[in-house]
């Protein structure tokens, strides 16, 4: 019972000593990576950098106890940080006390939404967000995130806008105002990050550029020459408190809270499943929602902001040898020690290096290969990705994901409302009945038509099925018998049953017969409830197509 409430107890109670080395190594490496990243992502979210460190402590401990993944690295991520900025900046000035208060409330709302979905076992609803939508949204958001850091990279003032074209235009207008020292630090940091990732991936590149840039600023007094620095970072741990709230604030934040809750979970669960498959254990969607929900609630109560499992950090955590949630606990402890004793070391850290870390991190989220793959395999999925990408890039983050989801659902409804149906004929070489549109040598019988339906039947598509049945009879005056092959029909609703019943009765009065074969168990149960086995006895009991054709030949 306790293991169901606290999935983390499973690895805690069965911990193996030989896993300790990998957990220690992974915990240290992720902490080194997360400290600069957490501060950078907090800055991206319009928050003081220290809040990124707060969000990297207690939430990690909570997830280690309640989450079902053993290697997922939870904490601040770029995507969620941008969503936070997008959703809250219209209500308060980024960085202000009111803004911070709203972000803490937002974290609480995200946590409550995820926790509720998990407890109600509604994790399946995220399956309705197609991969094409997520891919298009992620790629566009990565570009938006990258361009949002231009002001820190160039050392100029730019508007807080999600429109990359507006940012580029404004940056072009202010080329003469660029701070050359800031630009030099930013570009060299990007160069170091890229080269280290390629040639020495095992070394903590973010830590290297932080040390390098901080030393350069300190040694050459660049903060006195216009280079923006982090400045004073409060030391000590955040105090426990509950965010203030009002109905107006909750209403205003609800759209972005739902977006973060779902997008954060989808991103996190995708990575958790990949690692769990490799390690041969299972992760549960509902448990993950509970774990992430409680992590976000704890982030809210300890001055953090919304967190989720990150792709890059989880990959690093797993690659560094993490075997259990102890790696995350070690990471959290190291960040706590940093908050207690080492915050003064960040005073001269330039904002440009944090911008460089963000830009390099999100570059990997731009997935051109996936777009090419989807267009090659299924064009409509490619267009779903493209529409989501374009909407996010031009209309903004929230509107982009909304348009993508709506479009993908319209595609889903259109597909289900237009079921695939095939006229079948006998292929002698195969001794089987096949689609006449695909097999030119498929032979049909003059008085008989065979129609295979490859979809569940329900109120939205039954009229198209009716129309196809009518076309089959109208194809030739000689056709007096129609066989409906139901092998592809795994469900049927009451409306579809009523329509089919009326149609079968109508043709029966015209001395034309409709037979059903290969009716699956769930559909058969529904037809029994509707009384079909009495009304249409002798017409719907056939095991398969061969049996009904043999019967017709015998009568």
C-alpha positions in Angstrom: 0.0 0.0 0.0 2.8 2.4 0.9 4.6 1.7 -2.3 1.5 2.8 -4.2 1.4 6.1 -2.3 5.1 6.6 -2.4 6.6 4.9 -5.6 10.1 6.1 -4.5 10.0 3.6 -1.6 10.4 0.8 -4.2 13.9 1.7 -5.0 14.7 3.0 -1.5 13.8 -0.3 0.2 15.7 -2.4 -2.4 18.7 -0.1 -2.9 21.9 -1.9 -4.1 25.3 -0.7 -3.0 26.7 -1.0 -6.5 24.2 1.7 -7.7 25.7 4.3 -5.4 28.7 5.2 -7.6 26.5 6.0 -10.6 24.0 7.9 -8.5 26.7 10.0 -6.9 28.3 10.8 -10.2 25.0 11.7 -11.9 23.8 13.8 -9.0 27.0 15.8 -9.0 27.1 16.3 -12.8 23.4 17.3 -13.0 23.9 19.8 -10.1 26.8 21.4 -11.9 24.6 21.6 -15.0 21.4 22.7 -13.2 22.9 25.6 -11.2 23.6 27.8 -14.2 20.6 26.5 -16.2 18.2 27.0 -13.3 19.3 30.7 -13.0 19.2 31.1 -16.8 15.7 29.7 -17.1 14.5 31.8 -14.2 15.7 34.9 -16.0 13.9 33.7 -19.1 10.7 33.4 -17.0 11.1 37.1 -15.9 12.2 36.1 -12.4 15.3 36.7 -10.2 17.9 34.0 -10.9 17.8 32.7 -7.4 14.2 31.5 -7.9 15.6 29.1 -10.4 17.8 27.6 -7.7 14.8 27.5 -5.2 12.9 25.5 -7.9 15.8 23.0 -8.1 15.7 21.9 -4.4 12.5 20.7 -2.7 10.7 19.8 -5.9 13.5 17.4 -6.8 13.2 15.7 -3.4 9.4 15.5 -3.7 9.5 14.0 -7.2 12.1 11.4 -6.1 9.6 10.1 -3.5 6.3 10.3 -5.5 7.4 10.0 -9.2 7.6 6.6 -10.9 10.7 7.4 -13.0 14.1 6.7 -11.5 16.2 8.8 -13.8 14.0 11.8 -14.8 15.7 15.0 -13.9 13.0 17.4 -12.7 13.5 21.2 -12.5 13.2 24.4 -14.5 13.1 24.0 -18.3 13.1 26.5 -21.1 9.7 25.7 -22.5 7.9 26.1 -19.2 9.9 29.2 -18.4 8.7 30.9 -21.6 5.1 29.9 -20.9 5.4 31.4 -17.5 6.6 34.7 -18.9 3.9 34.6 -21.6 1.1 34.0 -19.2 2.0 36.4 -16.4 3.7 39.4 -18.0 0.4 40.8 -19.1 -0.7 40.9 -15.4 2.3 42.4 -13.8 5.8 43.7 -14.5 8.3 40.9 -14.8 10.6 40.8 -11.8 8.3 42.8 -9.5 7.0 41.5 -6.2 3.5 41.2 -7.7 4.8 39.2 -10.7 6.7 36.8 -8.4 3.5 36.4 -6.3 1.5 35.5 -9.4 4.2 33.0 -10.6 4.0 31.3 -7.2 0.2 31.0 -7.5 0.7 29.7 -11.1 3.0 27.0 -9.8 0.4 26.0 -7.2 -2.3 25.9 -9.9 -0.2 23.8 -12.2 0.5 21.4 -9.4 -3.1 21.1 -8.4 -4.2 20.5 -12.0 -1.6 17.7 -12.5 -2.3 16.2 -9.1 -6.1 16.1 -9.9 -5.5 14.5 -13.3 -3.3 11.9 -11.7 -5.7 11.1 -8.8 -8.7 10.9 -11.1 -6.6 8.7 -13.4 -7.1 11.0 -16.4 -3.5 10.8 -17.7 -4.9 9.3 -21.0 -6.3 12.7 -22.1 -2.8 13.9 -23.0 -2.8 11.2 -25.7 -5.2 13.4 -27.7 -2.3 15.9 -28.2 -0.7 14.6 -31.3 3.1 14.2 -31.6 3.0 16.5 -34.7 1.5 19.3 -32.6 4.1 18.9 -29.8 6.9 18.8 -32.4 5.7 21.9 -34.2 5.1 23.8 -31.0 8.4 22.8 -29.5 10.4 23.9 -32.6 8.7 27.2 -32.8 8.9 27.9 -29.1 12.6 27.1 -29.2 13.0 29.8 -31.9 11.0 32.3 -29.8 13.1 31.4 -26.7 16.3 31.9 -28.6 15.3 35.3 -30.0 14.0 36.4 -26.6 17.6 36.3 -25.4 18.9 38.7 -28.0 18.7 41.7 -25.6 21.0 39.9 -23.1 23.3 38.8 -25.9 23.6 42.2 -27.5 23.3 44.4 -24.3 20.4 46.4 -25.6 16.8 47.1 -24.6 14.2 45.1 -26.6 10.4 44.8 -26.1 9.1 41.7 -24.3 7.5 40.2 -27.4 7.0 36.7 -28.7 7.1 38.0 -32.3 10.5 37.1 -33.5 10.2 39.4 -36.6 9.5 42.4 -34.3 12.5 41.5 -32.2 14.7 41.2 -35.2 13.4 44.6 -36.6 14.1 46.3 -33.2 17.5 44.7 -32.9 18.4 46.0 -36.4 17.3 49.5 -35.5 19.7 49.4 -32.4 22.8 48.0 -34.0 24.8 51.1 -33.1 23.9 50.6 -29.5 25.2 47.1 -29.1 27.6 46.6 -26.2 30.7 45.0 -27.8 31.9 43.5 -24.5 28.5 41.9 -23.9 28.4 40.5 -27.4 31.9 39.2 -27.1 31.1 37.3 -23.9 27.9 35.9 -25.4 29.4 34.8 -28.7 32.5 33.2 -27.1 30.3 31.4 -24.5 28.1 30.0 -27.3 31.3 28.9 -29.2 32.7 27.2 -26.1 29.3 25.5 -25.4 29.0 24.1 -28.9 32.6 23.0 -29.2 32.6 21.3 -25.8 29.4 19.5 -26.5 30.9 18.2 -29.7 34.4 17.3 -28.6 34.3 16.9 -24.8 30.7 16.1 -24.0 31.5 14.6 -20.6 32.8 17.9 -19.2 30.2 20.3 -17.8 30.2 23.0 -20.5 27.7 25.3 -18.7 29.9 25.5 -15.6 33.0 26.2 -17.7 31.4 29.2 -19.5 30.0 30.5 -16.2 33.5 30.4 -14.6 35.1 31.9 -17.8 32.6 34.7 -18.2 32.5 35.6 -14.5 36.3 35.7 -14.4 36.5 38.0 -17.5 33.9 40.4 -16.0 35.7 40.5 -12.7 39.3 40.8 -14.0 38.5 43.5 -16.5 35.8 45.4 -14.6 33.4 44.9 -17.5 30.4 45.5 -15.3 31.5 49.2 -15.2 31.6 49.2 -19.0 27.9 48.4 -19.6 28.0 44.6 -19.2 24.9 43.6 -17.2 25.6 41.2 -14.3 23.5 39.1 -12.0 24.5 41.1 -8.9 23.6 40.2 -5.4 22.1 36.7 -5.1 20.4 36.1 -1.7 21.9 33.3 0.3 20.0 30.9 2.5 17.0 28.6 1.9 13.5 29.8 0.9 11.0 30.0 3.8 7.8 27.9 3.7 4.8 30.0 2.7 1.5 29.8 0.8 1.0 32.1 -2.3 -1.7 34.7 -2.0 -4.6 34.3 -4.4 -7.8 35.8 -5.7 -10.6 34.6 -8.0 -9.5 37.2 -10.5 -5.9 36.1 -10.5 -6.9 32.4 -10.7 -9.2 33.1 -13.7 -6.5 35.1 -15.5 -3.9 32.4 -15.0 -6.0 29.3 -15.7 -5.3 29.1 -19.5 -1.6 29.2 -19.0 -1.8 26.9 -16.0 -3.6 24.2 -18.0 -1.1 24.7 -20.9 1.9 24.3 -18.6 0.4 21.3 -16.8 -0.3 19.4 -20.0 2.8 20.4 -22.0 5.1 19.9 -19.0 3.7 16.5 -18.4 3.8 15.4 -22.1 7.5 16.5 -22.3 8.4 14.8 -19.0 6.5 11.6 -19.6 7.9 11.1 -23.1 11.5 11.2 -21.7 10.6 9.0 -18.7 9.2 6.3 -21.1 12.3 6.3 -23.2 14.6 5.7 -20.3 12.3 3.3 -18.6 12.1 1.2 -21.7 15.9 1.0 -21.9 16.1 0.1 -18.2 13.2 -2.5 -18.4 10.8 -1.0 -15.8 7.5 0.7 -16.2 6.4 4.3 -15.6 2.8 5.0 -15.0 1.2 8.2 -16.5 -1.1 8.8 -13.5 1.7 8.3 -11.0 3.9 10.7 -13.0 1.1 13.3 -12.9 0.9 12.9 -9.1 4.7 13.2 -8.7 4.9 16.3 -11.0 1.9 17.8 -9.4 3.3 17.5 -5.8 6.6 18.8 -7.1 4.9 21.9 -8.4 2.9 22.4 -5.3 6.2 22.2 -3.3 7.8 24.6 -5.7 5.0 27.1 -5.0 5.3 26.8 -1.2 9.1 27.1 -1.3 9.4 30.2 -3.5 10.0 28.3 -6.8 8.2 28.3 -10.1 6.7 25.6 -12.3 9.0 22.6 -13.0 8.9 19.5 -15.1 11.3 16.8 -16.4 13.8 18.1 -18.9 15.0 16.3 -22.0 18.7 17.3 -21.9 19.2 17.0 -18.1 17.4 13.6 -18.0 19.6 12.4 -20.8 22.7 13.7 -18.9 21.5 12.2 -15.7 20.9 8.8 -17.3 24.2 8.9 -19.3 26.1 9.8 -16.1 25.0 6.5 -14.5 21.9 7.4 -12.5 20.1 4.2 -11.4 17.6 5.5 -8.8 16.0 8.7 -7.5 19.0 9.1 -5.1 20.8 10.9 -8.0 18.1 13.6 -7.9 18.3 13.8 -4.1 22.1 14.4 -4.3 21.5 17.1 -6.9 19.1 18.9 -4.6 21.4 18.6 -1.6 24.3 20.1 -3.6 22.1 23.0 -4.8 21.0 23.6 -1.1 24.7 23.8 -0.2 25.2 26.3 -3.0 22.4 28.4 -1.7 23.8 28.3 1.8 27.4 29.0 1.1 28.3 30.0 -2.5 25.7 32.5 -3.8 28.3 35.3 -3.5 30.3 33.6 -6.3 27.6 34.5 -8.8 27.8 38.3 -8.2 29.9 39.0 -11.4 28.1 36.5 -13.6 27.0 38.3 -16.8 23.5 37.9 -18.1 25.0 37.3 -21.5 26.3 33.9 -20.4 22.9 32.8 -19.2 21.5 33.9 -22.5 24.1 31.8 -24.3 23.3 28.7 -22.2 19.6 29.1 -23.0 20.2 29.6 -26.8 22.4 26.5 -27.1 20.1 24.4 -25.0 17.0 25.2 -27.0 18.7 24.9 -30.4 18.5 21.1 -30.0 14.7 21.4 -29.7 14.3 22.6 -33.3 13.5 19.3 -35.1 13.6 19.8 -38.9 14.0 16.0 -39.4 10.7 15.2 -37.8 8.9 17.6 -40.2 10.5 15.9 -43.2 9.6 12.5 -41.8 5.9 13.4 -41.2 5.5 14.9 -44.7 7.0 11.8 -46.2 4.9 9.3 -44.2 1.6 11.2 -43.8 1.2 14.7 -45.3 -1.7 15.7 -43.1 0.4 15.1 -40.0 3.2 17.2 -41.6 0.7 20.0 -42.2 -0.5 19.7 -38.6 3.1 20.3 -37.5 3.6 23.2 -40.0 0.4 24.9 -38.9 1.3 24.6 -35.2 4.8 25.9 -35.9 3.6 28.9 -38.0 0.8 29.8 -35.5 3.2 29.7 -32.5 5.8 31.7 -34.3 3.4 34.4 -35.5 0.5 34.5 -33.0 2.3 33.5 -29.8 2.9 30.5 -27.6 -0.6 30.0 -26.1 -2.5 30.7 -29.3 0.0 28.5 -31.2 -0.6 25.4 -29.1 -4.3 26.0 -29.0 -4.6 26.2 -32.8 -2.4 23.1 -33.2 -4.6 21.1 -30.8 -7.8 22.3 -32.5 -6.5 21.5 -36.0 -5.3 18.0 -35.0 -8.7 17.3 -33.4 -10.5 18.5 -36.6 -8.2 16.1 -38.6 -9.1 13.3 -36.2 -12.8 14.0 -36.4 -12.6 14.3 -40.2 -10.8 10.9 -40.4 -13.4 9.2 -38.2 -16.3 10.8 -40.0 -14.9 9.5 -43.3 -14.3 5.8 -42.7 -12.3 3.7 -45.1 -14.6 1.3 -47.0 -13.6 -1.1 -49.8 -15.5 -3.1 -52.3 -14.1 -6.6 -52.3 -13.6 -9.1 -55.1 -12.1 -12.6 -55.3 -8.4 -12.9 -56.2 -8.0 -16.5 -57.5 -4.1 -16.5 -57.1 -4.4 -15.6 -53.5 -7.6 -17.5 -52.8 -8.8 -14.5 -50.9 -11.1 -11.5 -51.2 -9.3 -8.2 -51.7 -10.0 -4.5 -52.4 -11.0 -4.1 -56.1 -9.4 -0.6 -56.2 -6.0 -2.2 -55.3 -6.2 -5.5 -57.1 -7.1 -5.2 -60.8 -7.6 -9.0 -61.0 -10.2 -9.1 -58.2 -13.4 -10.6 -59.6 -16.9 -9.6 -58.6 -20.2 -11.4 -59.0 -23.0 -9.7 -61.0 -25.8 -10.0 -58.5 -23.6 -9.6 -55.4 -21.6 -6.7 -53.8 -19.2 -7.1 -50.9 -18.3 -4.0 -48.8 -15.7 -4.0 -46.1 -16.0 -1.3 -43.4 -12.7 -0.4 -41.6 -13.9 1.8 -38.8 -16.1 2.0 -35.8 -19.7 3.1 -36.7 -21.2 6.0 -34.8 -23.5 9.0 -35.3 -20.9 11.1 -37.2 -20.0 8.6 -40.0 -23.1 6.4 -40.4 -24.6 8.6 -43.1 -21.5 8.1 -45.3 -21.7 4.4 -44.7 -25.4 4.5 -45.7 -24.5 6.4 -48.9 -21.9 3.9 -49.8 -24.4 1.0 -49.3 -26.9 2.8 -51.5 -24.2 3.3 -54.2 -23.4 -0.4 -54.1 -27.1 -1.3 -54.9 -27.4 1.5 -57.5 -24.2 0.3 -59.3 -26.3 -2.3 -61.2 -29.9 -3.3 -61.3 -28.8 -6.9 -61.0 -27.3 -6.5 -57.6 -29.8 -7.9 -55.1 -27.5 -8.9 -52.3 -24.9 -6.9 -50.2 -22.5 -8.4 -47.7 -21.1 -6.1 -45.1 -17.7 -7.4 -43.9 -17.5 -6.1 -40.2 -14.0 -7.4 -39.5 -12.8 -3.7 -39.1 -15.8 -2.6 -37.0 -14.8 -2.8 -33.3 -17.6 -0.5 -32.0 -21.1 0.7 -32.9 -23.4 3.2 -31.3 -27.2 3.3 -31.0 -27.6 5.9 -33.8 -25.7 3.8 -36.2 -27.7 0.7 -35.3 -31.0 2.6 -35.9 -29.8 3.8 -39.3 -28.6 0.4 -40.4 -31.8 -1.2 -39.1 -34.0 1.2 -41.1 -31.8 0.6 -44.2 -31.9 -3.2 -44.0 -35.7 -3.1 -43.5 -36.1 -0.8 -46.5 -34.1 -3.0 -48.8 -35.8 -6.1 -47.5 -39.1 -4.6 -48.7 -37.5 -4.2 -52.1 -36.5 -7.9 -52.1 -32.9 -7.0 -51.6 -30.9 -8.5 -48.8 -28.0 -7.2 -46.6 -25.9 -9.8 -44.7 -23.3 -9.1 -42.0 -20.3 -11.3 -41.3 -17.2 -11.3 -39.0 -19.0 -9.3 -36.4 -16.7 -8.8 -33.4 -17.7 -9.6 -29.8 -18.3 -6.0 -28.5 -20.4 -5.2 -31.6 -22.2 -8.5 -31.4 -23.1 -7.7 -27.7 -24.6 -4.4 -28.8 -26.6 -5.9 -31.6 -28.0 -8.5 -29.2 -29.1 -5.7 -26.9 -30.9 -4.0 -29.9 -32.7 -7.3 -30.7 -31.0 -7.8 -34.0 -30.6 -11.6 -33.5 -34.4 -11.9 -33.5 -35.2 -9.2 -36.1 -32.5 -10.3 -38.6 -32.0 -13.9 -37.7 -30.1 -15.7 -40.4 -28.4 -12.6 -41.8 -25.9 -11.6 -39.2 -24.5 -14.7 -37.6 -21.9 -15.6 -40.1 -18.3 -16.3 -38.9 -16.5 -14.8 -41.9 -16.9 -13.9 -45.6 -16.3 -17.4 -46.8 -19.2 -18.8 -44.7 -21.7 -16.2 -45.9 -20.8 -16.8 -49.5 -21.0 -20.6 -49.1 -24.5 -20.1 -47.6 -25.6 -17.9 -50.5 -24.5 -20.5 -53.0 -26.5 -23.2 -51.1 -29.8 -21.3 -51.1 
